[in-house]
Amino acid sequence: MHAFMPNVGELSSDDGWISVHDHLPLDCCATLLVVYQDIHGAGVASACCVRGRFLNSTNRALVRGVKAWRYQEG
């Protein structure tokens, strides 16, 4: 099984990804997929956006370095 690891520089709105520089999600209850990149590396996490901050869906920890987000499907 291969992990999904998008290249942050190649994310596109055609694929449903939205840059945090364009806008943030309005629905704070929606589950999102976020792509982050920080000093420890990069990854994808399931999160929600509360008052402009992305929180991990599992433990509500702050997800730092979020570059893009999209609504999680189904």
GUROBA-71209 format. One line per field, with one value per residue (C-alpha): y, x, z negated. Coordinates in nm, 2 decimals, padded with zeros to 4 digits. Example, Ala and Ser with C-alpha at 12.3 -4.5 7.8 and 13.67 -1.06 7.14 Angstrom:
2
v: (-00.45 | -00.11)
u: (01.23 | 01.37)
w: (-00.78 | -00.71)
//
This chain:
74
v: (00.00 | 00.34 | 00.65 | 00.95 | 01.23 | 01.52 | 01.76 | 02.09 | 02.29 | 02.08 | 02.11 | 02.23 | 02.37 | 02.13 | 01.85 | 02.02 | 02.16 | 02.52 | 02.73 | 02.87 | 03.20 | 03.20 | 03.13 | 02.92 | 02.68 | 02.83 | 02.51 | 02.45 | 02.10 | 01.98 | 01.72 | 01.83 | 01.68 | 01.92 | 01.92 | 02.06 | 02.13 | 02.22 | 02.18 | 01.81 | 01.73 | 01.72 | 01.52 | 01.49 | 01.49 | 01.48 | 01.81 | 02.07 | 02.44 | 02.63 | 03.01 | 03.00 | 02.72 | 02.37 | 02.11 | 01.74 | 01.54 | 01.26 | 01.45 | 01.82 | 01.92 | 02.22 | 02.13 | 02.37 | 02.47 | 02.39 | 02.48 | 02.36 | 02.20 | 02.03 | 01.88 | 01.51 | 01.29 | 01.07)
u: (00.00 | 00.14 | 00.07 | -00.08 | 00.17 | 00.10 | 00.37 | 00.27 | 00.39 | 00.17 | -00.16 | -00.43 | -00.78 | -00.87 | -00.81 | -01.02 | -00.74 | -00.78 | -00.48 | -00.51 | -00.40 | -00.72 | -00.97 | -01.06 | -01.35 | -01.67 | -01.82 | -01.64 | -01.80 | -01.69 | -01.41 | -01.12 | -00.80 | -00.52 | -00.17 | 00.09 | 00.47 | 00.67 | 01.02 | 00.96 | 00.84 | 00.52 | 00.21 | -00.17 | -00.40 | -00.78 | -00.88 | -01.14 | -01.11 | -01.21 | -01.18 | -00.91 | -00.70 | -00.68 | -00.72 | -00.64 | -00.97 | -00.82 | -00.68 | -00.78 | -00.41 | -00.31 | -00.19 | 00.09 | 00.21 | -00.11 | -00.07 | -00.39 | -00.72 | -01.02 | -01.34 | -01.31 | -01.53 | -01.78)
w: (00.00 | 00.10 | -00.10 | 00.07 | 00.05 | 00.28 | 00.39 | 00.23 | 00.54 | 00.77 | 00.59 | 00.81 | 00.77 | 01.06 | 00.81 | 00.54 | 00.34 | 00.21 | 00.10 | -00.25 | -00.09 | 00.12 | -00.15 | -00.46 | -00.49 | -00.63 | -00.77 | -01.10 | -01.13 | -00.80 | -00.78 | -00.57 | -00.42 | -00.47 | -00.33 | -00.57 | -00.55 | -00.86 | -00.99 | -01.06 | -00.71 | -00.51 | -00.52 | -00.48 | -00.78 | -00.85 | -01.02 | -01.08 | -01.08 | -01.39 | -01.41 | -01.13 | -01.29 | -01.15 | -01.42 | -01.38 | -01.38 | -01.60 | -01.89 | -01.82 | -01.81 | -01.61 | -01.26 | -01.17 | -00.82 | -00.64 | -00.27 | -00.11 | -00.21 | -00.05 | -00.18 | -00.26 | -00.05 | -00.19)
//
